[in-house]
Amino acid sequence: MLDLLSDILTNLSMRGTLYFRTSFTKPWGVAVPNYENVARFHFAHRGSCLVRVAGVAEPVAIEQGDLVIIPHGSSHDLYCGHDPDRTIMPLDAVLEKSGFKGSGVLVYGGEEPQSETQLICGHFAFEPGARHVLMERLPPLIHLKNYGEAAGRWMEATLRVIGEETGGHKMGGDLIALKMSEAILAQAIRSFIEGDNAPEWGLGAFSDPHLCRALDAFHKAPSQSWTVETLAKTAGMSRTSFAVQFQKLMQLTPMEYVTGWRMEIAKKRLSQPSTSLSDAAECAGYASDSAFTRAFKKETGQTPAEFRRHQISVRSEA
């Protein structure tokens, strides 16, 4: 069985893509456009730069060893050097001007070779329409300073291997780097929710040892007959204390969380043509099709049949 965070990311169908490794020299700047259903990342393998993210008041300085996650795929600027308003260029223009063909190293910038910035850049795509409060509530930018050292020897070694494998010429190098990058996102989110800022973003239950125990048990058996009482018992708390603490730290009730995740499970099942309505209802913990249909429509605004027809339409247009 998967643990709590692994279950969430797996059911959201996370899949990583490394899109380039850079060699930038001052002055340079890249404007990365907004993109839906992705989390972007930039790891400073060597050198430093500034990142300015839409919705964040001030630019953030990233130094060698730092990792930046942009959880919602927001537009952002990466830059280094004087006069950024003139040097920042749209990503497409940078790719065209540099002659980058999609493999190897993206080489771009000005005439200061001693100022090289090497970034490993990529994104993680999620199933369109898939939802979970953990991903929805992450801040616009997560900055993990000196990430390789802070996360321990394993992560430091992982980042070093990614730096060596990305865009290299050894067989299987890109796949190795890609799979390792997926582990990095999980580690970065874990670092954030275990830190001091998670409660500020309505994610405090994931770092509370009692509430997290209940969430983990629920994710391991979502179709079980969960109630506030059974969740509280699993957490080792009274019903009232559990409900109050959960509401305080998550800004929703325990059963709202339970229903929301069950609907995500149901949506994934309904997207599979061979899954019947009864199968989807059972996986989501509903004993009858009618009760499941009512809950599904209340949560999503569509009946299960309407949702399935929409999914078929989307796939046929793709």
C-alpha positions in Angstrom: 0.0 0.0 0.0 1.1 3.5 -0.8 1.7 6.1 1.9 -0.3 9.3 2.1 1.8 11.6 -0.2 2.6 8.8 -2.6 -1.1 7.9 -3.0 -2.0 11.5 -3.7 0.6 12.1 -6.4 0.0 8.7 -8.0 -3.7 9.2 -8.2 -3.2 12.6 -9.7 -1.2 10.8 -12.5 2.0 12.8 -11.9 4.5 12.4 -14.7 7.7 14.3 -15.0 9.4 15.9 -18.0 12.9 17.4 -18.1 12.8 20.0 -20.8 16.3 21.4 -20.7 19.6 22.0 -19.0 21.0 25.5 -19.4 24.3 27.3 -19.7 23.3 31.0 -19.4 25.8 33.9 -19.3 25.1 37.4 -18.2 23.1 39.3 -19.1 20.2 36.9 -19.8 16.5 36.5 -19.1 13.8 34.0 -20.0 10.0 34.6 -19.6 8.4 31.2 -19.1 4.6 31.3 -19.9 1.8 30.1 -17.7 0.8 26.4 -18.3 -2.1 24.5 -16.8 -2.0 21.2 -14.9 1.8 21.4 -14.3 4.2 22.1 -11.5 7.5 23.5 -12.8 10.9 23.3 -11.1 14.3 24.9 -11.5 17.4 23.5 -9.8 20.5 25.7 -9.7 23.2 23.2 -10.5 25.9 26.0 -10.8 25.8 29.7 -10.4 22.8 31.9 -9.4 19.9 33.9 -10.8 16.7 35.7 -9.9 13.2 34.2 -10.4 10.1 36.5 -10.5 6.8 34.6 -10.2 3.3 36.0 -11.1 1.5 36.5 -7.8 4.7 36.9 -5.7 5.6 40.5 -4.7 9.4 40.3 -4.8 11.8 38.3 -7.0 13.6 35.5 -5.3 17.4 34.9 -5.5 18.4 31.3 -6.1 21.9 30.3 -5.4 23.9 27.2 -6.4 22.2 24.1 -4.7 18.8 25.8 -4.4 15.6 24.3 -5.8 12.5 26.3 -6.8 9.1 24.7 -7.3 6.3 26.6 -9.0 3.4 24.3 -8.1 0.7 25.9 -10.3 2.6 26.4 -13.5 2.4 30.2 -13.2 4.2 32.5 -15.6 7.6 33.5 -14.3 10.9 35.2 -15.3 14.4 33.8 -14.8 17.1 36.3 -15.2 20.6 37.5 -14.2 22.4 40.7 -15.1 21.6 44.4 -15.7 18.5 45.9 -17.2 16.1 42.8 -16.9 13.3 44.7 -18.7 15.4 44.6 -21.8 17.2 41.3 -21.5 14.2 39.1 -20.5 12.9 37.4 -23.7 9.9 35.0 -24.2 10.9 31.4 -23.9 10.1 30.7 -27.6 12.4 33.5 -28.7 15.2 32.3 -26.5 14.8 28.8 -27.9 14.9 30.1 -31.5 17.8 32.5 -30.9 19.9 29.8 -29.2 19.2 27.2 -31.8 18.2 24.7 -29.2 16.7 21.6 -30.8 15.3 19.9 -27.7 18.3 17.9 -26.6 21.7 18.7 -25.1 22.3 22.0 -23.3 20.5 25.3 -23.9 23.3 27.8 -24.4 22.3 31.4 -24.3 23.2 34.9 -23.0 25.6 37.7 -23.1 29.4 38.1 -23.2 30.3 37.4 -19.6 31.6 33.7 -19.7 32.7 33.8 -16.1 29.1 34.2 -14.9 27.7 30.9 -16.1 24.4 29.7 -14.6 23.5 26.1 -15.1 19.9 25.3 -14.4 18.1 21.9 -14.6 14.5 22.8 -15.6 11.5 20.6 -15.9 7.8 20.2 -15.1 5.5 17.6 -13.7 2.2 17.2 -15.5 -1.0 16.1 -13.7 -4.2 14.7 -15.2 -6.4 17.6 -16.4 -9.2 18.2 -14.0 -7.6 16.1 -11.2 -7.8 17.9 -7.9 -6.5 17.6 -4.3 -6.3 20.3 -1.7 -2.6 19.5 -1.2 -1.6 20.6 -4.7 -4.3 23.3 -4.9 -3.1 25.1 -1.7 0.6 25.0 -2.2 2.0 28.6 -2.5 2.9 30.2 -5.8 6.5 29.4 -5.2 8.4 27.0 -2.9 12.1 27.9 -2.4 14.3 25.3 -0.8 17.7 26.7 -0.1 20.8 24.6 -0.4 18.4 21.8 -1.2 20.8 19.0 -1.8 22.5 19.4 1.6 19.3 20.1 3.5 17.6 17.0 2.2 20.4 14.7 3.1 23.1 12.7 1.3 20.6 10.7 -0.8 19.0 13.9 -2.3 22.4 15.5 -2.8 23.6 12.5 -4.7 20.3 12.4 -6.7 20.7 16.0 -7.8 24.3 15.4 -8.7 23.4 12.4 -10.9 20.6 14.4 -12.6 23.1 17.1 -13.4 25.4 14.6 -14.9 22.8 12.6 -16.8 20.5 15.4 -18.2 21.4 16.1 -21.8 24.4 13.8 -21.7 25.3 11.1 -24.2 25.1 7.9 -22.1 22.4 5.5 -23.0 19.4 5.8 -20.7 20.6 9.0 -19.2 17.5 11.1 -19.9 15.2 8.4 -18.4 17.4 8.1 -15.3 17.3 11.9 -14.8 13.5 12.0 -15.4 12.6 9.3 -12.8 14.9 10.9 -10.3 13.3 14.2 -10.8 9.9 12.7 -9.9 11.3 11.7 -6.6 12.5 15.3 -6.1 9.0 16.7 -6.4 7.7 14.3 -3.7 10.7 15.2 -1.5 10.2 18.9 -2.0 6.5 18.8 -1.1 7.3 16.7 1.9 9.9 19.2 3.0 7.3 22.0 2.7 4.5 20.3 4.5 6.8 19.2 7.3 8.0 22.8 7.7 6.6 25.7 9.6 4.6 27.3 6.7 2.1 24.5 6.0 -0.6 25.6 8.4 -0.5 29.1 6.8 -1.7 27.5 3.6 -4.4 25.3 5.1 -2.2 22.1 5.0 -1.4 21.7 8.7 -3.0 18.3 9.0 -0.3 16.8 6.9 2.3 17.7 9.5 0.2 17.0 12.6 1.2 13.5 13.8 -2.4 12.6 14.9 -4.3 14.0 12.0 -1.8 12.6 9.5 -2.3 9.1 11.0 -6.0 9.3 10.2 -5.4 10.7 6.7 -2.9 7.9 6.0 -5.3 5.3 7.1 -8.1 6.8 5.0 -5.9 6.9 1.9 -4.9 3.3 2.4 -8.6 2.2 2.5 -10.8 5.0 1.0 -13.8 2.7 0.3 -14.1 1.7 4.0 -17.0 3.1 6.0 -15.3 6.1 7.4 -16.9 8.5 9.8 -15.6 11.3 11.9 -15.7 8.9 14.9 -13.6 6.2 13.1 -11.1 8.8 11.8 -10.8 10.3 15.3 -10.2 6.8 16.8 -7.5 6.2 14.3 -5.9 9.5 15.2 -6.1 8.7 18.9 -8.3 11.7 19.6 -11.8 12.3 20.8 -14.4 13.0 18.1 -14.8 16.7 19.0 -11.1 17.4 19.4 -10.4 15.7 16.0 -13.1 17.6 14.2 -12.1 20.9 15.6 -8.4 20.5 15.0 -8.9 19.2 11.5 -11.2 22.1 10.6 -8.7 24.6 12.1 -5.7 23.2 10.2 -7.3 22.3 6.9 -10.2 24.8 6.6 -12.6 22.1 5.7 -14.3 19.3 7.7 -13.0 15.7 7.8 -15.9 14.4 5.8 -15.5 17.1 3.1 -11.9 15.9 2.7 -13.1 12.2 2.6 -15.8 13.0 0.0 -13.5 15.1 -2.2 -10.9 12.4 -2.5 -13.4 9.7 -3.1 -14.7 11.7 -6.0 -11.2 11.9 -7.4 -10.9 8.1 -7.2 -14.3 7.8 -8.9 -13.3 10.2 -11.7 -10.2 8.2 -12.4 -12.3 4.9 -12.6 -15.0 6.5 -14.7 -12.3 7.6 -17.2 -11.7 3.9 -17.9 -14.2 2.7 -20.5 -14.4 -0.8 -19.0 -15.5 0.5 -15.5 -19.2 0.3 -14.7 -21.1 2.8 -12.6 -21.3 0.2 -9.8 -17.6 -0.4 -9.9 -16.9 3.3 -9.6 -19.4 3.6 -6.7 -17.8 0.7 -4.8 -14.3 2.0 -5.2 -15.5 5.3 -3.8 -17.1 3.7 -0.8 -20.8 3.9 -1.8 -23.1 1.0 -1.3 -25.6 2.1 -3.9 -25.4 3.7 -7.4 -28.0 6.3 -6.5 -26.2 7.5 -3.4 -23.0 7.7 -5.4 -24.6 9.6 -8.2 -26.1 12.2 -5.8 -22.7 12.7 -4.1 -20.9 12.8 -7.4 -23.2 15.5 -8.9 -23.1 17.5 -5.7 -19.3 17.5 -5.7 -18.6 17.9 -9.4 -21.7 19.5 -10.9 -22.1 16.5 -13.3 -23.6 13.1 -13.1 -21.2 10.2 -13.5 -22.7 9.6 -17.0 -22.2 13.2 -18.0 -18.6 13.2 -16.7 -17.8 10.0 -18.7 -19.3 11.5 -21.9 -17.2 14.6 -21.4 -14.0 12.5 -20.9 -14.8 10.5 -24.1 -15.3 13.8 -26.0 -12.0 15.2 -24.7 -10.1 12.1 -25.7 -11.6 12.1 -29.2 -10.5 15.7 -29.7 -7.0 15.1 -28.5 
